[in-house]
Amino acid sequence: MEARQNLRSSDLQSGRPLDIDEVRLVADLRIMHSKVEELYQVVMRLKQRHPESDIRKYADQSALETDIHEVDQIYLWLIGLKKE
């Protein structure tokens, strides 16, 4: 866990091999970037193709509320990273 906290760009540029936890972190980050892009594209398509009123009308309200909450949590976490 400590290796994750201490991993910096300078470490990556030093030429030292990554340990297994660092490789996992980089892989997880790449997956996250891909999934964020995928979510962004799906939301943009929904917004382009359907009026917001229809989205609210046909959405499973419970699932939509959960989605909103989860995206809010992701947003707050990313804002925290941005501030560091």
PAMIDO-988599 format. One record per residue: residue number from 1; residue in one letter; x, y, z of N, C-alpha, C, O in turn. Coordinates in pm, whole numbers. Layout:
<node NUM, a, <X, Y, Z>, <X, Y, Z>, <X, Y, Z>, <X, Y, Z>>
...
//
This chain:
<node 1, m, <82, -119, 0>, <0, 0, 0>, <87, 126, 0>, <54, 224, -67>>
<node 2, e, <194, 123, 73>, <283, 238, 80>, <340, 271, -57>, <357, 389, -90>>
<node 3, a, <370, 170, -138>, <423, 192, -272>, <324, 271, -355>, <364, 356, -436>>
<node 4, r, <195, 246, -338>, <93, 318, -413>, <95, 465, -377>, <83, 550, -465>>
<node 5, q, <110, 496, -250>, <109, 634, -206>, <234, 708, -251>, <230, 829, -270>>
<node 6, n, <343, 637, -268>, <469, 700, -302>, <500, 700, -451>, <602, 755, -492>>
<node 7, l, <416, 639, -533>, <439, 631, -676>, <419, 769, -738>, <311, 827, -729>>
<node 8, r, <523, 821, -802>, <519, 953, -865>, <572, 941, -1007>, <636, 842, -1042>>
<node 9, s, <547, 1042, -1087>, <596, 1043, -1225>, <748, 1028, -1228>, <801, 961, -1316>>
<node 10, s, <817, 1090, -1132>, <964, 1079, -1130>, <1008, 935, -1109>, <1110, 893, -1162>>
<node 11, d, <930, 859, -1030>, <961, 717, -1010>, <948, 641, -1141>, <1031, 556, -1173>>
<node 12, l, <843, 673, -1216>, <821, 603, -1343>, <929, 637, -1443>, <968, 553, -1524>>
<node 13, q, <978, 760, -1439>, <1079, 804, -1535>, <1220, 760, -1495>, <1312, 771, -1575>>
<node 14, s, <1237, 712, -1373>, <1370, 674, -1326>, <1419, 546, -1393>, <1538, 515, -1387>>
<node 15, g, <1330, 471, -1455>, <1369, 349, -1522>, <1360, 226, -1433>, <1384, 114, -1479>>
<node 16, r, <1326, 245, -1307>, <1315, 127, -1221>, <1189, 50, -1258>, <1087, 110, -1294>>
<node 17, p, <1194, -81, -1249>, <1074, -159, -1280>, <966, -134, -1175>, <995, -110, -1058>>
<node 18, l, <842, -142, -1218>, <731, -127, -1125>, <713, -257, -1047>, <732, -366, -1100>>
<node 19, d, <675, -243, -920>, <642, -364, -845>, <499, -405, -879>, <429, -333, -951>>
<node 20, i, <455, -516, -829>, <326, -572, -868>, <210, -480, -829>, <113, -468, -904>>
<node 21, d, <218, -417, -712>, <111, -326, -670>, <103, -204, -762>, <-6, -154, -790>>
<node 22, e, <217, -156, -808>, <219, -42, -899>, <163, -81, -1036>, <91, -2, -1098>>
<node 23, v, <195, -200, -1082>, <139, -249, -1209>, <-12, -259, -1199>, <-84, -221, -1291>>
<node 24, r, <-60, -312, -1087>, <-205, -322, -1066>, <-271, -185, -1064>, <-378, -166, -1121>>
<node 25, l, <-207, -89, -998>, <-260, 47, -992>, <-270, 108, -1131>, <-372, 167, -1166>>
<node 26, v, <-164, 96, -1209>, <-165, 150, -1345>, <-274, 83, -1428>, <-346, 150, -1503>>
<node 27, a, <-287, -48, -1416>, <-391, -120, -1490>, <-530, -74, -1447>, <-617, -51, -1531>>
<node 28, d, <-551, -61, -1316>, <-681, -15, -1266>, <-712, 126, -1315>, <-827, 155, -1351>>
<node 29, l, <-612, 213, -1318>, <-634, 350, -1367>, <-671, 350, -1515>, <-758, 426, -1557>>
<node 30, r, <-607, 266, -1593>, <-641, 258, -1736>, <-784, 209, -1755>, <-856, 259, -1841>>
<node 31, i, <-824, 112, -1676>, <-963, 64, -1682>, <-1058, 177, -1644>, <-1160, 197, -1709>>
<node 32, m, <-1025, 249, -1537>, <-1109, 359, -1493>, <-1124, 464, -1604>, <-1235, 508, -1632>>
<node 33, h, <-1013, 504, -1666>, <-1019, 604, -1773>, <-1109, 556, -1887>, <-1188, 634, -1942>>
<node 34, s, <-1097, 430, -1921>, <-1179, 373, -2028>, <-1327, 375, -1992>, <-1411, 412, -2074>>
<node 35, k, <-1359, 337, -1871>, <-1498, 332, -1827>, <-1558, 471, -1813>, <-1676, 490, -1843>>
<node 36, v, <-1480, 567, -1769>, <-1530, 705, -1760>, <-1562, 756, -1900>, <-1666, 819, -1921>>
<node 37, e, <-1475, 730, -1995>, <-1500, 771, -2134>, <-1625, 703, -2188>, <-1706, 766, -2256>>
<node 38, e, <-1640, 575, -2159>, <-1757, 500, -2204>, <-1886, 558, -2144>, <-1984, 578, -2216>>
<node 39, l, <-1885, 586, -2015>, <-2002, 646, -1950>, <-2033, 782, -2010>, <-2149, 815, -2036>>
<node 40, y, <-1930, 862, -2032>, <-1949, 995, -2091>, <-2017, 984, -2227>, <-2110, 1060, -2256>>
<node 41, q, <-1971, 892, -2310>, <-2029, 876, -2444>, <-2175, 830, -2438>, <-2258, 880, -2514>>
<node 42, v, <-2206, 739, -2350>, <-2345, 692, -2336>, <-2435, 806, -2292>, <-2544, 823, -2347>>
<node 43, v, <-2392, 883, -2194>, <-2473, 995, -2145>, <-2492, 1099, -2254>, <-2601, 1152, -2271>>
<node 44, m, <-2386, 1129, -2328>, <-2398, 1228, -2436>, <-2498, 1181, -2543>, <-2575, 1262, -2595>>
<node 45, r, <-2496, 1052, -2576>, <-2591, 998, -2674>, <-2735, 1008, -2623>, <-2825, 1047, -2697>>
<node 46, l, <-2755, 973, -2495>, <-2888, 987, -2436>, <-2937, 1132, -2444>, <-3052, 1157, -2481>>
<node 47, k, <-2850, 1224, -2410>, <-2888, 1366, -2413>, <-2920, 1413, -2554>, <-3011, 1494, -2573>>
<node 48, q, <-2846, 1364, -2653>, <-2868, 1405, -2791>, <-2997, 1346, -2849>, <-3066, 1412, -2926>>
<node 49, r, <-3028, 1224, -2811>, <-3138, 1150, -2875>, <-3273, 1165, -2805>, <-3377, 1144, -2867>>
<node 50, h, <-3271, 1200, -2676>, <-3396, 1196, -2601>, <-3411, 1319, -2513>, <-3314, 1366, -2453>>
<node 51, p, <-3531, 1372, -2506>, <-3555, 1483, -2414>, <-3540, 1437, -2268>, <-3570, 1323, -2234>>
<node 52, e, <-3494, 1527, -2185>, <-3474, 1494, -2044>, <-3604, 1446, -1979>, <-3602, 1357, -1894>>
<node 53, s, <-3716, 1504, -2020>, <-3844, 1463, -1963>, <-3874, 1316, -1993>, <-3930, 1246, -1908>>
<node 54, d, <-3838, 1268, -2111>, <-3858, 1127, -2145>, <-3764, 1037, -2065>, <-3802, 928, -2022>>
<node 55, i, <-3643, 1083, -2047>, <-3547, 1005, -1969>, <-3601, 987, -1828>, <-3598, 877, -1773>>
<node 56, r, <-3651, 1095, -1769>, <-3708, 1086, -1634>, <-3833, 998, -1632>, <-3855, 922, -1538>>
<node 57, k, <-3915, 1009, -1736>, <-4041, 935, -1744>, <-4018, 784, -1753>, <-4087, 707, -1686>>
<node 58, y, <-3923, 742, -1835>, <-3903, 600, -1862>, <-3796, 534, -1776>, <-3784, 411, -1777>>
<node 59, a, <-3721, 611, -1703>, <-3614, 553, -1620>, <-3673, 477, -1502>, <-3778, 513, -1448>>
<node 60, d, <-3605, 374, -1463>, <-3633, 309, -1336>, <-3587, 408, -1229>, <-3467, 429, -1212>>
<node 61, q, <-3681, 468, -1157>, <-3650, 578, -1066>, <-3549, 538, -959>, <-3459, 615, -925>>
<node 62, s, <-3564, 420, -906>, <-3471, 373, -803>, <-3330, 359, -861>, <-3233, 402, -800>>
<node 63, a, <-3321, 300, -979>, <-3190, 283, -1043>, <-3130, 418, -1081>, <-3010, 439, -1066>>
<node 64, l, <-3214, 509, -1128>, <-3165, 642, -1165>, <-3111, 716, -1043>, <-3006, 780, -1050>>
<node 65, e, <-3183, 708, -931>, <-3135, 773, -808>, <-3002, 712, -762>, <-2913, 784, -718>>
<node 66, t, <-2990, 581, -773>, <-2864, 515, -738>, <-2752, 561, -830>, <-2641, 589, -785>>
<node 67, d, <-2781, 568, -961>, <-2680, 615, -1057>, <-2634, 756, -1023>, <-2515, 786, -1024>>
<node 68, i, <-2730, 843, -994>, <-2697, 982, -962>, <-2610, 988, -838>, <-2511, 1061, -834>>
<node 69, h, <-2646, 912, -736>, <-2567, 909, -613>, <-2424, 859, -640>, <-2327, 917, -591>>
<node 70, e, <-2413, 752, -717>, <-2281, 695, -744>, <-2194, 789, -826>, <-2075, 802, -800>>
<node 71, v, <-2254, 856, -924>, <-2178, 951, -1005>, <-2136, 1070, -918>, <-2025, 1122, -932>>
<node 72, d, <-2224, 1114, -827>, <-2188, 1221, -733>, <-2067, 1181, -650>, <-1976, 1261, -629>>
<node 73, q, <-2065, 1057, -602>, <-1953, 1009, -521>, <-1823, 1008, -602>, <-1718, 1046, -552>>
<node 74, i, <-1832, 965, -726>, <-1714, 965, -814>, <-1666, 1107, -836>, <-1546, 1135, -829>>
<node 75, y, <-1760, 1198, -864>, <-1726, 1338, -887>, <-1654, 1398, -766>, <-1551, 1464, -780>>
<node 76, l, <-1707, 1374, -648>, <-1645, 1429, -527>, <-1504, 1372, -507>, <-1414, 1445, -466>>
<node 77, w, <-1486, 1245, -536>, <-1353, 1183, -524>, <-1255, 1246, -623>, <-1141, 1275, -588>>
<node 78, l, <-1301, 1265, -747>, <-1214, 1325, -848>, <-1180, 1470, -814>, <-1067, 1513, -837>>
<node 79, i, <-1275, 1544, -761>, <-1247, 1681, -717>, <-1142, 1681, -609>, <-1053, 1766, -608>>
<node 80, g, <-1151, 1585, -517>, <-1049, 1573, -412>, <-910, 1546, -471>, <-811, 1601, -424>>
<node 81, l, <-904, 1463, -574>, <-776, 1437, -640>, <-723, 1562, -708>, <-603, 1589, -707>>
<node 82, k, <-813, 1637, -768>, <-775, 1758, -839>, <-713, 1860, -745>, <-620, 1932, -784>>
<node 83, k, <-763, 1868, -621>, <-715, 1964, -524>, <-576, 1932, -472>, <-504, 2021, -426>>
<node 84, e, <-537, 1804, -478>, <-406, 1763, -424>, <-292, 1812, -509>, <-176, 1786, -477>>
//
